[in-house]
Each structure stands twice: as structure tokens, then as C-alpha cells.
Amino acid sequence: MAAVAMAMAASRTLFLSHPNPSRTFLLSTSTSSKTFFLARASSASTASPSLEPTPPPSPSLKSKHVVEILQERGLVESITSENLKSCTNLKAYCGFDPTAESLHLGNLIGLVVLSWFKRCGHVAVALVGGATGRVGDPSGKSAERPELDAETLEKNCASINTLVKSILARNEVQSVEPGFGRDSVLILDNYDWWKNVTLLDFLRDVGRFARVGTMMAKESVKKRLTSEDGMSYTEFTYQLLQGYDFLYLFQNMGVNVQIGGSDQWGNITAGTELIRKILQAEGAYGLTFPLLLKSDGTKFGKSEGGAIWLNPSMLSPYKFYQYFFSVPDVDVIRFLKILTFLSIEEIDALEQDMKKPGYIPNTVQKILAEEVTRFVHGEEGLMEALNATEALRPGAETELDAKTIEGIAKDVPSCTLAYDKVLNCTLIDLAVLTGLMASKSAVRRLLKQGGLYLNNVRIDAEEKTIEASDIIDGKVLLLSAGKKNKIVIRIE
């Protein structure tokens, strides 16, 4: 045993145990050779570094299993075993590949489901794909993802890490893993365990347990093989990389559930298969949730301006809020169940309200927008969105200030004009000068229709000129043509 201890110390080797004591593996990350291997070891006496047992769930959610809650909300597409519904002390993880600086709306369900696990007293783990992001997941893609350089990947990983932590940590946690604070989140990067792996080690220790027939039968592979561009070997191996992530987390940290979108089913089952074959262990489960789709079957999460990002530096809380506020009636109840934490009883009551005479349109959309914006951007982000919404509403009585107007300038067209060019300029001329309207005659018609607003105040007089008192804090003007066409004018 002394010789073994010395060898372990010399090579920074971590001894890992797993549920089957007859098969314990030795993970070596020698700094000299930077090699990785799994080798059988005869001893099972070394304690596992797995996380401690999870505390019991809060009393308010104890009556229902997390899978039952997810199912009644339409958040379960498939599970690998019905046994999951009777399991306690779950540790669930969801992976996020760093293909951009921010996660987008398509990733939101994963964060919501992780939050449900936390709310039910289980442990949630977010895995950033610093390694798998170098390959690119072929699931749901018609062509190979563009390759990102190492610097971009590191930047994306750091940004996603911060984003996920801010979203999950600010939302209420019923109980979390001992060793992590009440509002902390366990976030890992799979590059930490992949960076020293060689191809030969991977083929020997993982590849030999995979069967090509099974890999080719995965839906993501079959679709790509019949496409014009086919599939590269690199993409073909992705399912094994993600599968080994699950094995590593199961072995090292007791993570026993992997969640993902329905297009991840093949990658998730690749993990459960590796755990069963390599570790000869049971108790690893997969759960998939539906992709975020509109009622017509198209993806929900795309706008005319591109993806709906979760990072406020890439999409303002105001625009995020407005996207959900514009959800059609046919989708709003389903999205309340999927994307919010309102009780089913509350949502059912809102659905009944929508059918009653006198229902005010978009009332339920407003609740959806507020709940989702609060989850992603917090109370501060929600207030920013609500203030901007009010500021941009023609006829609003809210007193505007330069800070509020500047805050919405990134969300609407804007221009900069000299002070002396704006002062005493007629409103008709200013509307054309800024490009808000195409011609003076168009401005006059809008005036007669009551659709021209200056700083949210309707203007009826054609002879109206800009006075010093109109320029908010001596810095900005807000000019509106109807409810949607607006322009912020910065004054120099």
C-alpha cells in the first residue's frame, strides 16, 4: 500500500470508487506525460470523492417528485427509466456548449428544469463545454458548426459561466449541496478533465466500449449521413465525448441524472450506456424536455434581429420582455407552464380568465413577460424593462428623464444633432430630418390623425417648434410616429 501511495502522490493520481466495489478505476493525470487512463485496481477501500448526500427537500415540494412536477408542466419528453420517478437524492446536470458569448432562449428550458431540481431539494450542476465546444454537437444541425479558436472559446466559457451562475444563484434555492452556500451554484467545465487526454488513451479506454452500429443508429447521426455534406469523424465522436462527461460526473461526483433537449436523447443514452458497460453500474438516468416551439411547430426564440440572447449586454431586458409580451394567446398558457414557476392552479385560473367577457388583451402575456424576465434578469432587470416600456408608450404620463431615454436608445433608432440645429426647428422638419418620416406631407397627415408624439405628448399643431424646455435635461428628445416607430435624438 505504501508503494501505491507513493505512486499516487508522484503522478497526482485520484483514486475513484463507484457503486460496484469489484470494479474500481484509477484516474491518472501525470504532469510529466500528460496522459489519461482508466486502469482496473483491486482495492475498493479508498473513499469516493463524491459529494455528500443531498439534504431533504423543502416541505412545500416534498409531496411531489420532481419528475411528476415536470411532467404535469409539459417539461418531460422522455426518460430512460421509470425508476427515476422513485429516486431520491438526485444530482442532475445540464450541458451548455460555448458556441457564443451568451446562452439563448433555446437554453432557457434547461435552466428552468435545473431550477426545478433545486427547488425540490436536489442538486443542480451546470456543465460548460470547454472541451466539447471545440468539436461541436451535430444534434439538430444540417452542417458542421464553424470552428472557434481557443481564445474565443475561453471568452465564451467565462461569459456563460457568469451568466448561468447569476441566473441560478439569484433564484430561490430550497436546499443545496453541503460545501456550497445557499445561493451558490455548482458550475463545471469539461475541459478540466479532457485537456490531458490523448487519442490513444481515449480509443483504448472509451472507444472500445462503443459499438459503431449503435452510434450510427442515433437520430442525429442518421439525419446527417443522408445529408449532402454528410458527417465528419470529429462530429461522429461527439456522442462519446458527451457520454464520457456523464460517466466522469457519475464516477467522481455522484451525478446521476443528465437532462437535455429532445435532440440530445442520443448523446444522453450514450452516457448511460458507457456507465453501464465501463463501470458495470446502474442508477444513471436521462431525462429530455421538449424543444421550445410555437404552436405552429416553428422554433420559439428567433426574432427579426436574430437570436433572443439571455445576456443583457447582447439583448436588453426591455427587448427580452417585449418578446414575451408579444406571445400569441394560443401559446401563452403553455409557456407559463414551461418557463415559469407559477403553480398549475394559478395558471389554470389565468386560462379561465382569458375566456371571460371583459378580459383585457395581453394581461396574461404581461405576467409571462414579467415572470421570465425576473428569472433571467432579476428584479433590477425587470424594473429596467418595465420603466423602458412605460417610457416608450405614447401618451404615458410618466415623467421622462435623460437617463431613462438613454437607457432605451440601444433598443430604438437614434441620431445625434447639434443643439442649434434642433432649437426652434419645426417638429415637421425634425421628423423628416431624423428619418422618422419620409416627407413633410406624411408628417402632416399623421398630425391630423393624432399619431405624432414629442416626449410621449401628442402634438396637434403643425406650427409646433422645438423649445429649450422640450429638450429633456438639455440632452435628448423622444420623437414617436404612432406606437411603434420611435427615434431618440441626442443633442450636442
N, C-alpha and C positions, 0 to 999 in steps of 0.2 A: 504493500500500500504506500510506503514511503516513496518508492520509485515512481509510482503513478502520480503522487502528489507533486514530486519534483518536476516531472514531465509536464504536468498541467500548468504549473507556475511558469515554466520556461516558455511555453508557447501560448500563454493567455488562453487556455482551453476552458470551456464551460461545460460542466457535466450535466446532462439533462436527463431527467426521468420522465416517464409518461405512464398513462393508465395501465399498460401491460408491463409488469415488472420483469418479465422474461426477455424483453427487448428494449434495452436502454442504449441510447446513442451518444456518441462523443462528438461535439462540435468544436473543431479547431480553427482558429483564425491566427495562425502563426504570423508574426510581423516580419519574419525573415523571408519566408517563402510566399506569403500572402495567399495561402491555399485554404481551401474549404473542403471538409469532408465529413461524411457521416460514417462512423465505424461502430460495429457492434461492440458493446462492452459487457462483461459478465456480471458486474456488480450493479445492484439496484439500491444500494444503501444511501447514496448521496441524495440529499433533499432537493426537490424540484424548486426552481426559482419562480414558479407560478405565483400569480397574485393571490392574496388571501381570499377566503370565502366572502362573497358579497353579503352585506347586511340585508335584513329582511325588508321587503317593500313597504311603502307607507300604507297606513290603514285605509286611506281613501281609495287606493287602487288594488288592494290586496285581494278583493273578491273576484277579480277577473285576471286571467292570464294575458300577458302582453299580446300573444298571437290572437287571442279571441278579440281583444280590443282592435287590433289592426284589421282583422277580417271584417268586423262589423262596419268599419270605416272604408272598406274597399281598398285596403293597403296590402293585401296579400294576393299575389298571382299564383305562386307555387311554393311548396315546402318539400324538402327532401324526405321527411318522415313525419307522420302524425305524432310520433313520440315527443316531438318538440313541444307540443301543447301541454305536456305534463312536466316539463323540465323546470327546475328552479335554479337560482344562482347562475343565470346566463351571463355570458360576456360576448357581446355582439360587435362585429366590426363592419365598416363600410369603407371601400377604397375610392380614392379620388386621384385621377391621373392629372398631372400638371401641364395640360396642353395649352393653358393660358394663365394670365396673372390672377384671374378670378374664376370662381365657380359660376355656373349659370343656372337658369331656372330648372334645367333638366336634372341638376344635382340636388335640388331643394327637397325632393321626397326622401332622399337618403338621409338628409339631416333631420327631417321630421321623424322618420322611423327610428333613428338613433335616439332622438329625444324621448320617444315613447318608451324605449327600453329603459332609459334613465328614470323616467317618471314612474315606472313600475318596479323600481328598486334593483335593476340590473346594471351592468357596467357597459358603457358605450366606448368604443375605440374607433378613431378616425385614422385611416392609413393613407398617407400621401405617397403617391407612386414615383418617388425619385428615381427608382430603377426601371420600373415598368414603363414609365413615361419616355424612356429612351428607346423603347420598342414601339409602343403604340398599340392600343387594343383595336383589333379589327371588327369587334362586335358592332353591328348596325352600320358599318361603313362600306361604301361601294368602292373605295380606293384606299391605298395605303396612306396613313397620316404623314404629313410633312415632318421631316426630322428637325429636331430642335437642338441647338448647341448647348454645351454644358452650362455656360453662364446663364442662358435664358431659362434652362430647367431649374437651376438653383434659385433664381429670382422668383420663378413661378411657385416653386415649392414653399419658399419663405412666405410669400404673399398668401397662398392658400392656407398654410398653417395658421397664420394670424387671423384670417377670416373665419375659419372653422372654429377656432378657439373662442373668438369674440361672439359668434352666434350661439354655440352650445353652452358657453360658460355663463352668459347673461340670462339664459332661461332657467327656470326653477329646476333644481335637482333634488329629487326625493332622498336619494342615498347614493353615495359613490364609493369607489374602492378605497379602503384604508390606505393612507400614504399620500392621497391626493386630497386637496382642500375641497370643501363643499361645492365651490363654484369652479373647480378646475376641470380640465378635460384631458384625457389621455390621447395624445396625437403622436403617431409614429411615422417614420419614413423608411420604406423598404430598401432604400439604397444602403442603409446601415448594415444590413446582413447580406446584400448582394455584391457589394463593392469588391470583396476579396474572392469571389467565386470564379473559378476557371471553367472553360468549356468542357474540358475532360472530366473534371470533378462532377459537373452538372449532369453530363451524359451518364456517368457511372452510377451516381447516387440517386438521381431522379429519373433520367430519361429511360433507363432500363425497366422501370415500373410502368411506363406509359405504353399503350397499345395504339398503333397508328390507325387501325380501323375505328377504334373508339373516338380518337381525336378527329378523324375525318367525318364522323357522323354528327359532330356538333353542328348546330344550325348555322352559327356564324361562319364556320369553315365551308359548309356546303354551298351557301349563297355566294361566297367569294370565288370558289373554284369554278362555278359556272359563269362568272362574270368575264367581261372582255379582258381585263387586266390580270385576272387570276389572283393568286396569293403568294407572297414571298415566304421563304422558310422562316424568316425572322418573325413575321406575324403568326405563322402556324404554331410557333413555340410559345406564343404569349399565354395560352391557356395553362401551360405547365408552370410558367413563372408565377401567375396569379394563384395557381393551385398550390405551389410550394409556399407562397406567402401564408396561406391558411394553415398549412402544416406547421410552419415555423411558429406562428402565433398560438396555435393549439398546443404545441410542444413546450414552448417557453413561457407562455402567459396564461394558459388555460382558456384562451378564447375559443368558444365552441359553436358560435353562430356567425356565418357570413351572410350579409344582406346585400342586395343589389337590384338593379332594374331587371325587368324580364329578359332583356337581351344579354344578361350576364349569367343565365342559367348554366350554359356550357362551361364557363370558367369556374363557377362555384362548384359544380359537381366534379370538375377536375380535381379540386381541392379535397373534397370528401373522399374521392377515390384514392388519392395519394395517401391520405391519413390512414385509410383502411389497409392499403397494401404495404406501405413502408413501416408504419408504426403498429400495424395489426391492432388498431384501436377503434372502438365505436364511440359514439357520443358527439360527433361533429355534424352540424346541421347547416342547411342552406335555406334561405328564405328570399324570394324575389317579390318585388312590388311592381304594379303596372307602370308603364311609361306615362308621362304627363301628356295626355292627349285631349283635344277638344272633342265635343260630341260628334263632329263630322269625321273624326279619325286622324286629323292633321295634328302636328306637334304644337303643343302649347308652350310658348317660350321664345317665339321669334316675333320680331316687330319689323316695321319698315326700316328701322335704323340698325337692325342686326339682332344679336343675342340679347336677352334680358339678363344682365350680369348682377351678381349679388354684392359685389364690391362697390361701395358708394363712390369711389374715385373713378369708376368706369361707367356707372349709371346712377344718377342722383336718386335719393329716396323719393323725391317728388315724382319722377318718371316711373319708378318702380311702383309706387302707389297708384298712379294713374293707369298703369297697365292692368292691374287687378280691378280697379274701379270700372273698367270698360268690359269686363267679362259679361257675356250674354246671359240672360236669365236661364237658358237651358243648361248652362254649365255651373252656375254659381253654387248651387247646393252641393253638388258632387265635390267641388273644390273646397268648400267649407269642411267637408268630412275628411278629405285627403290632406289638406295643408294647414288646418288649424287644430287647436286643442279644445275648442268648444265641445260641450257634451253633445251626444246624439240627440238628447231630449231638446236642448236649445236649438239645434239645427232643424229638427223636425218642426218645432214651433215657428221658426222663421219661414220654413217652406209653406206652412199653412197660412202665415200672414201674407205671403205673396199672392195667394189665391183669393184674398178677401177684397171686397169693394173698398175703395179709398186707399189702397196700398200706394205709397209714394214710390215711383220708379227709382231703382238703384239704391234703395235703402239697404238691402242685403249685400249688394256689391260694396257698399261703403264699409260694412262690417268686415267682409272678406279682406278688403284692401288694408284696413286698419290692423287686423289680426296678423296677416302675413308680413306687413311692413314692420310691425313691432317685433316679430320673431327674428327677422333678418337684420333690421337696422336699430332695434331697441327703441325706447321711449323717445330719446333725443331725435333719432332719425324720423320717427313717426310725426313728432311735432314739426320738424322741418318740412315734411311733406304736406301736413295739414295747413301750415302757415303759407306755404307757396301756393297751395290750391286755392286758399281764400284770397290771396293777393292777386292771383291771375283771373279771378272771377269778375267779369264786367258787372258793374253796379254794386260790388261789395262795399260795405260801409267801413271795413277795416282800414284804419289809417296806415298809409304806406310810409316806409322809411327807406333810405338808400340801401341799408344792409339787406332788407328783405328783397328789394328789387335786384340787387347784385347777386343774391343767392339763387334767383331763378333765371339769371341771364344765360347760364350754360344750358338751360333747357328750352329756350326760345331764341329766335333770331335776335341779333343785337348789332348795333353800329355805334360809331363814335363821331360826334360832330363838335365843331368849335362853338363856344358859348355865344359869341356874337352872331354866328350864323343861325342859331336857334332862337335867340331872343327876338321878339317881335315878328317872327316868321308866322305866316298864317298856318292854321292846322291843316288846311287843304294842301298847301305847298309841302309841308313837312311830311305828310302821309305819302306823297309821291316821291319826295327826296330820299326818304329812307327805304323805299321799295315796298312799303306795306301795301300800297295800292298802285295799280298800273297807270291810272290817269286821273286828272282833276275831276273829270265828269263822273268817273266811278266813285270818287270820294263824295261828291255832291249827292249822288243817288243814295249812298249809304247813310249820309247825314239825314236825308229825308225819311229814311226807313228806321232811324233811331239806332243804328248799329255802330257808330263811331264813338270810341271812348278815349279819354285822356286821363291817365292815372285812375282808371276804373269809374270815372264820372262821365255819364253820357253827354255828348256835345250836340246841340241842335242848331247853333248859329254858324252860318257859313263864314262870317267875318271874324270868328274867333282867332286870336293870335296868342302866341306863347308869351306869358309874362314871367317875371322873375319868381313870383310866388308859385308858379306851376312846377318849376324845377325842384324836385324833391331833394332837400338838403343841399341844394345847389349843385347836384351831381348827375341826376338821372331823370328820365321821363319814361312812362309806360304807355304806349300807344296801342290800341286794340281795334281791330276791324271784325266785329262780331264776337262770338265766344271763343273761337279757336285761333284766329290769326292775330298774333301779337308781335311787337318788337320793343326791345329795351334800347333806349337811346342814352348813351353815356355822353356827358357834357364835359368838354375840356376847357 
